[in-house]
Amino acid sequence: MENLIILNDVAISSELLAAIDKAIQQGKAKNRSELITVALRRELELLHRAEIDAQLAEMVNDIDYQKEVLQMEAEFASSQWEALKLAEE
């Protein structure tokens, strides 16, 4: 069970609250807390993925990283060729 902390200083628009309540009435969530928690987790996951994507994008321009990738590819080329030949047998 998670430790719960009640926040008294969170403000949301009346339109958003109405949409939350409608989703609950439609059975899409048990209650406001559950819906908000799920939404926050999804948003935080999206932010985390965006950070990873940004780091990967930086790697494309990283000359040292590119050299390392080419070196690894060269080192594995012969074993990949051997594995392909074995698979064809």
N, C-alpha and C positions, 0 to 999 in steps of 0.2 A: 504494500500500500504506500502511496506517495505521501510525503509530508505536504499538507495543504496550507497555503498562506492566503488569507483573505485580503484583497486589495480594496481599499475604500476610495482611492483617488483615480480610478479609471473612468474616463468619460467617453461615451460613444453617442453618435447621433441618434435621434429618435427614429429615423428611417432605417438605420442599421439594426436597432433594437427590434423594430417591427418585423424586419426580415428574419431575424433570429427567432423570434417568437413564432412566426409563420412556419419556419423549418421544423420547429419543435412540434407544432400542431400537426404537421404532415408526417410526423414520425421519423424525421431524418436525424434527430438527435434526442437524447433523453431530457436534457435541460440546457440552460444557457451556459453553465460552466463547462459542460462536456463539449459543446459546439465551439466555444471560444478556445478551449484548450486544444482541440483538434486543429482548428484554423491556425493557431499560433505555432503549433508544431510543424505544420505544413509550410508555413511562411519561413520559419527558421531553417528548415531543410532546404528550401529554395535558396535562401541566402548562403547557406553553406555550400551548396552546389555551385552557386555563382562565384564564390571565392575560389573553389577548385578550378572552375573553368578559366578564371582570370589567371591563376597560376600556370595552368597548362598553356594558355595563350602567350604568356611571357616566355615559356620554354622554347617556343618556336623561334624567337629572336635571340636566344641565348647561344652564342657561338660555342662556348665550352660544353654545353649540353649536347649540341648537335655533333660535336666531335666525339663525345662519349657514345652517343647512339650509333654513329658510324663504326666506331671501334667494336662495340658489342655485336653489331650486325656482321662484321667481318669475322669475329671470333666464332659466331654461331653458324656461319654459312656452311662450313664443312659438315657439321653435325646435322644440319637441316637437310643437306643433300643426301647424307647417309640414311636418315630417317625416311626420306621420300623413296629412295631405292628399295629399302626394306618393305615399305608399304606396297610397293608395286609387285613384289615377289609373291 
